[in-house]
Amino acid sequence: MKETGIFKSFLNIIFDILLVYICYAICRTLFLTLNYNYYEGKIFTDNFLNLIKGSLVFDTSGILYTNIIFLLLALFPLHFKENSRIYAKIVKIIYVSINTLGIIANLCDVVYFRFTGRRTTATVFSEFGNEDNLFSIIFTEACNSWYLIIAAGVMALMLIFLYKNPLCNKPLYGIVDYIKYYALRVVFMLTTVALCAIGMRGGIDRSTRPITLSNANQYITSPVEAPLVLNTPFSILRTINKKPFQDPKYFSQEELDTIYTPLHQPVDSIIANAKGKGKNVVVFIVESFAREFIKSYNPDIDGGNYQGYTPFVDSLMQHSLWFTNSYTNGRKSIDGMPSVLSSIPYFVEPFFVTPAALNNLSGIAGELKKEGYYSAFFHGAKNGSMGFQAFSNATGFDDYFGRTEFDQSKLFGGEAEFDGYWAIWDEPFLQFFCNEMNFFRQPFVSAVFTATSHHPFQIPEKYEGKFPEGTLPVHKCIGYTDNALRLFFETAKKQPWYNNTLFIITNDHTNLSDHAEYQTDLGLYTGPIILFSPGDPEFRGRIDGIAQQIDIMPTVLSYLGYKHPYVAFGNDLLTTPETDKFAVNYINGIYQFVKNGYVIQFDGTQTKAVYALTDKLMQTNLLGTVDISAMEKELKAIIQQYMSRMNGNGLVAEGE
């Protein structure tokens, strides 16, 4: 072991930490390069230096958080450790291991970002806590992203071979050497602790609080840029055991309720004129079924020649009620279910991996139970997967049908129809879904969450080459699922309950995209909302208005003539004036609010940007030229109602 003096050992520590910075910079470069289509034309502006500054701030915090044990072991003044080869190996193993994990986490988000639009947070452990197939999923993606495995390996080797020993292994002779050693080590350690505290907090100013994910907004001009500034280890560590919902207290309770309330009260005229009284309700939450893939939603794409990947859904839309400006309220599957079935949007963190999931809850199933409806939820994955079974139980569904029940049926292939990764293939599972409804007591409400159009984007071998490959791996899966829906409706129309049923088709979130307008901050939140009632031929048409997932529950209840008060954050699309309809979502610390032809981006304190909906690429910020005070006020009220009700168990109507 080469002798190292005290000053030299301190320089070695600095070198080792700088080496981690370099690795993080490489990870960020790969992130940008491999996701460049999301950023093209957006970041190489006057803000580029600000992005670099922000990246250094968050990398400093993340690196110091993850390396604090390494630094303390290296600097703690104990002279006998300095010449211990075993101690030196332990310190190196800790350094290499923890930073290799950080590199891997950053590289995982190079891929995962395409599906979530954000950096991974601590909730990922709750989201996938019930999955037993993650190894196969990770292995498959690792094979597909082999170049990232190589990159991780190269950087791990850099850490191993370029690492410099931070221990002072120079022999000490006499009392003077010992005094010098301990004095300098104490000074170095205290200095390092002070610098670490500043770096972790994100600044030296006494008013600076420890930075969180939302602080990324001060370095960016668009929410989609936030993942460029952040790093994954920081995002995970800073969200562990954090309370996600903070009441901003913008208004007094009295004023708040006059601006916006999610409490829906029955209206006698709406109940009296309801056309869907007594109808069954069937909800399809179709995995990754973005508006981008549906021809009817995109008459202007590719010069009007775009064919899309959903011929059946396009044909069904000719007999349905649908909305041109329809949006999702989240970016993950676990965001879609609460939004669609309980009118609860995604703000800050996925709702049902937070403590608020233990609140009194309701939804379409729970409310319609008061009217004598039977209810069932279907999901072809392992029972309990994604927490769907727990959520369906909490919101009032009577029964849950998963992979276990499908296998027990013996009518549709059983376990042989498992896709090997996530769930039963859509076609057999939707046939199972249709068949089971024949045994339900009417009226009933049922919902199904499909799975095939999910990463890793496989379809049954018998269908290989049958659907357009398109330009993205998800396209053939969308074609397969569209055909599975066609086969479902062919079977369903022969059933006695068919003409007495309202069908709703929507998605959980968007997915990979190859059109610029669907890669913007708002484009990432687009999804179909299609209502089809075969027994009500007048219930059809295209509506050039705003709709969102959280509107589905109040719209269904209105159509059925529901007569009880309930809590829902969305609007009834059938009776709400177009000027009062809105859509809201949350992306990387920014709330997006769509209304009356504009979208505003609000960081919780102030509006950062305003765009016209006609500006599909979101290129012209109209902030300061458009009066958005009323929109901002309403958005604040929505946020406050959401936060206060999450924390105060206010998700059901009092007395109900």
Secondary structure, DSSP 8 states (H G I E B T S, - for coil): -----HHHHHHHHHHHHHHHHHHHHHHHHHHHHHTGGGTTTTSSSTTHHHHHHHHHHHHHHHHHHHHHHHHHHHHS--GGGTT-HHHHHHHHHHHHHHHHHHHHHHHHHHHHHHHHSS---TTHHHHTTT-S-HHHHHHHHHHHTHHHHHHHHHHHHHHHHH----S--S---HHHHHHHHHHHHHHHHHHHHHHHHHHHHT-SSTT-----GGGGGGG-SSGGGHHHH--HHHHHHTTTT---------S-HHHHHHH---EE---HHHHHH-S-TT-EEEEEEETT--GGG-GGG-TTGGGGT---S-HHHHHHHTTSEEEEEEE-S-SSHHHHHHHHHH-----SS-GGGSGGGGS----HHHHHHTTT-EEEEEE-BSTTGGGHHHHHHHTT-SEEE-HHHHHHH-SS-GGGGB-SSSBB-HHHHHHHHHHHHTTS-SSEEEEEE--TTSTT----GGGTTTS---SSHHHHHHHHHHHHHHHHHHHHTTSTTGGGEEEEEEES------SGGGSSTTGGGB---EEE-TT-TTS-EEEEEEEEGGGHHHHHHHHTT--S-EE-SS--TTTS-GGG--EEEEETTEEEEEETTEEEEE-SSSEEEEEETT-TT-----TTTS--HHHHHHHHHHHHHHHHHHHTT-SS-TT-
